[in-house]
Amino acid sequence: MRVYWELFYEFFQIGLFAVGGGPATIPFLMDLTERHDWYTKADVANMLAVSESTPGPIGINMATYAGFNAAGLSGGIVATLSLVLPSLIVIILIAKLLENFSKNPYVKSAFYTIRPAVTGLIATAVLGIWETSLFTSEEGTFQFPVFSVVLVAIFFAAMNHKKLKKLHPAFWILCGAVVGIVFQM
């Protein structure tokens, strides 16, 4: 029973404070790896890859995954619902006060400064994923995989090329999978 309360508490907090959508949950999800054994940093990196190629927000997918790992199907349900609950409460409250809320200068100022803070959180998470994905082996030791870094550079350049920029993200995910299969690291 304790694990359900822990899941509820942790994911309710994430849902409450992860302003900015799915990517804003990443720093919180990475932080959970330090305090619980529900998943590892490598699992976060893997889940990000899966989440980007499947329907549904990153936070929801990770909550379901962590809850399932911790307590089976019921744990997945508890973690997922607790992640969504704060947003649901806030949306209901905001809907009641929407007219005044959106015009309030304090609220406008708060959101104006929250956006850079969320950007910083996401950038920190990206660096953590970068380190975990590219520079940490399965044993947890640091290594510099030239092949992976070269692939990142190639994909980055290709995705930012004027003509290729218009391709759907699923194309790039499929290309990454094909390259991984062909080169079987």
C-alpha positions in Angstrom: 0.0 0.0 0.0 2.9 2.3 0.7 4.2 2.2 -2.9 0.8 3.5 -4.1 1.0 6.5 -1.8 4.6 7.1 -2.9 3.6 6.9 -6.6 0.7 9.2 -6.0 2.7 11.7 -4.1 5.7 11.8 -6.5 3.6 11.9 -9.7 1.1 14.4 -8.3 4.0 16.7 -7.6 5.4 16.3 -11.1 1.9 17.0 -12.5 1.6 20.1 -10.3 5.0 21.6 -11.0 5.9 20.5 -14.5 4.6 23.6 -16.2 5.2 23.4 -20.0 4.0 20.0 -20.9 5.7 16.7 -21.4 9.3 17.9 -21.9 9.0 19.8 -18.6 8.5 16.5 -16.8 11.9 15.2 -17.8 13.9 16.9 -15.0 11.4 15.6 -12.4 11.5 12.1 -13.9 15.4 12.1 -13.9 15.3 13.2 -10.2 13.1 10.3 -9.3 15.8 7.9 -10.4 17.9 9.2 -7.5 15.3 8.5 -4.9 13.4 5.4 -6.2 14.3 2.2 -8.0 11.2 2.4 -10.3 13.4 3.0 -13.3 16.9 4.2 -14.3 18.2 7.2 -16.2 18.8 4.8 -19.2 15.1 3.9 -18.9 14.2 7.6 -19.2 16.3 7.9 -22.3 14.7 4.8 -23.8 11.3 5.9 -22.8 11.9 9.3 -24.4 12.7 7.5 -27.7 9.6 5.4 -27.4 7.4 8.3 -26.3 8.5 10.3 -29.3 7.4 7.5 -31.6 4.1 6.6 -29.9 1.0 8.6 -29.2 0.8 10.2 -25.8 2.8 12.7 -23.7 6.2 11.8 -22.3 5.1 12.4 -18.7 2.1 10.1 -19.0 4.1 7.3 -20.7 6.8 7.6 -18.0 4.3 7.7 -15.1 2.6 4.6 -16.5 5.9 2.8 -17.0 7.2 3.7 -13.5 4.0 2.8 -11.8 3.8 -0.5 -13.6 7.4 -1.3 -12.7 6.7 -0.4 -9.1 3.4 -2.0 -8.5 2.0 -3.6 -11.7 -1.1 -2.5 -13.5 -2.7 -0.8 -10.5 0.6 1.1 -9.9 0.6 2.3 -13.5 -3.0 3.5 -13.1 -2.3 5.3 -9.8 0.9 7.0 -11.2 -0.8 8.1 -14.4 -3.9 9.5 -12.7 -1.9 11.3 -10.1 0.2 13.0 -12.8 -3.0 14.2 -14.6 -5.0 15.2 -11.5 -3.2 18.5 -10.8 -3.8 19.7 -14.4 -7.4 18.7 -14.2 -7.9 20.6 -11.0 -6.1 23.7 -12.3 -8.0 23.6 -15.6 -11.3 23.4 -13.8 -10.4 26.3 -11.6 -9.0 28.4 -14.5 -12.1 27.8 -16.6 -14.2 29.4 -13.8 -11.9 32.4 -13.6 -10.6 32.5 -17.2 -11.8 36.0 -18.2 -10.2 37.8 -15.2 -7.2 35.3 -15.0 -5.9 36.0 -18.5 -6.0 39.7 -18.2 -4.4 39.9 -14.8 -1.0 41.7 -15.1 0.5 39.6 -12.3 -0.5 36.4 -14.0 0.9 37.7 -17.3 4.2 38.6 -15.6 4.4 35.2 -13.9 4.0 33.3 -17.1 6.4 35.6 -18.9 9.1 34.6 -16.4 8.0 30.9 -16.0 8.8 30.3 -19.7 12.5 30.9 -19.4 12.6 28.8 -16.2 10.9 25.9 -18.0 13.3 26.3 -20.9 16.2 26.0 -18.4 14.7 22.9 -16.9 14.3 21.3 -20.3 17.8 22.3 -21.3 19.2 20.6 -18.1 17.2 17.5 -18.9 18.4 17.4 -22.5 22.0 17.6 -21.2 21.3 14.7 -18.8 19.7 12.6 -21.6 22.7 13.5 -23.8 25.1 12.3 -21.2 23.1 9.1 -20.5 22.5 8.3 -24.1 25.9 9.0 -25.6 28.5 8.9 -22.9 27.5 6.3 -20.4 27.9 2.6 -21.0 25.5 -0.2 -19.8 27.9 -0.6 -16.8 27.5 3.1 -15.9 31.0 4.1 -16.8 31.9 7.1 -19.0 33.0 6.5 -22.5 33.1 8.5 -25.7 31.3 6.7 -28.5 32.5 8.3 -31.7 29.9 6.5 -33.8 27.0 7.8 -31.7 28.3 11.4 -31.7 28.9 11.3 -35.4 25.3 10.0 -35.9 23.9 12.9 -33.7 25.8 15.4 -35.9 24.6 13.8 -39.1 21.0 13.7 -38.0 21.1 17.2 -36.6 22.5 18.6 -39.8 20.1 16.6 -41.9 17.1 17.7 -39.9 18.1 21.3 -40.1 18.8 21.2 -43.8 16.5 23.5 -45.8 14.9 20.7 -48.0 14.9 18.0 -45.4 13.5 20.1 -42.6 9.9 19.4 -43.8 10.2 15.6 -43.4 8.0 14.1 -40.7 9.7 13.2 -37.3 8.6 9.6 -37.8 10.9 9.5 -40.9 13.9 10.4 -38.7 12.9 7.9 -36.0 12.6 5.2 -38.7 16.0 6.2 -40.1 17.6 5.9 -36.7 16.1 2.5 -36.2 17.4 1.3 -39.6 20.9 2.6 -38.9 20.9 0.9 -35.5 19.8 -2.4 -37.1 22.3 -2.1 -39.9 25.3 -1.3 -37.7 24.2 -3.4 -34.7 26.5 -1.8 -32.1 
